[in-house]
Amino acid sequence: MSNPSAISFLIVDDDEIDRMVLKRMINKCDFASCITEVTNGNSALEYLVENSNAEEAISSQVRGGVS
């Protein structure tokens, strides 16, 4: 069933498994119309500049000792 209030998501994570898990969780909730995946912050910024009219939800996980 499609959700009329669905939104687009931008998943930013360098780990493929983490991206896959998050994508599955979002799909399971049935409120995403589009899910885009990138592997780093620079790619995320490029995507957002190129898609400046897009509504985005960005998930970020910060781990201690990792920059």
C-alpha positions in Angstrom: 0.0 0.0 0.0 1.4 3.4 -0.9 1.5 6.2 1.6 0.4 9.6 0.2 2.5 11.5 2.8 5.7 9.6 1.9 9.0 11.4 2.0 12.4 10.9 0.5 15.3 9.7 2.6 19.0 10.1 2.1 21.1 7.4 3.9 24.7 8.4 4.5 26.9 5.7 5.8 30.2 4.2 4.7 29.2 0.7 5.8 27.1 -1.2 3.2 25.4 -3.4 5.8 24.3 -0.5 8.0 22.8 1.2 4.8 21.0 -2.0 3.9 19.6 -2.5 7.4 18.4 1.1 7.6 16.9 0.9 4.1 15.0 -2.2 5.1 13.7 -0.6 8.3 12.5 2.5 6.3 10.8 0.3 3.7 9.1 -1.8 6.4 7.5 1.4 7.8 6.1 2.2 4.4 6.6 5.9 4.5 9.4 6.4 2.0 8.7 7.4 -1.6 12.4 7.4 -2.5 15.6 6.2 -0.7 19.0 7.4 -1.9 22.2 5.9 -0.5 25.6 7.5 -0.4 28.8 6.4 1.3 30.2 9.7 2.7 29.5 13.2 3.8 30.9 14.8 0.6 28.6 12.7 -1.6 25.7 13.6 0.6 26.5 17.3 0.2 26.8 16.9 -3.6 23.5 15.1 -3.7 21.8 17.8 -1.6 23.2 20.6 -3.8 22.0 18.9 -7.0 18.6 18.1 -5.5 18.0 21.4 -3.6 14.2 21.1 -3.9 14.1 17.6 -2.4 12.7 17.1 1.1 15.3 14.9 2.9 15.6 13.1 6.2 19.2 12.3 7.0 20.3 9.7 9.6 23.7 10.1 11.1 25.4 7.8 13.5 28.5 9.1 15.2 30.8 6.6 16.8 33.4 7.5 19.4 36.9 7.8 18.1 35.9 8.0 14.5 36.0 11.3 12.6 
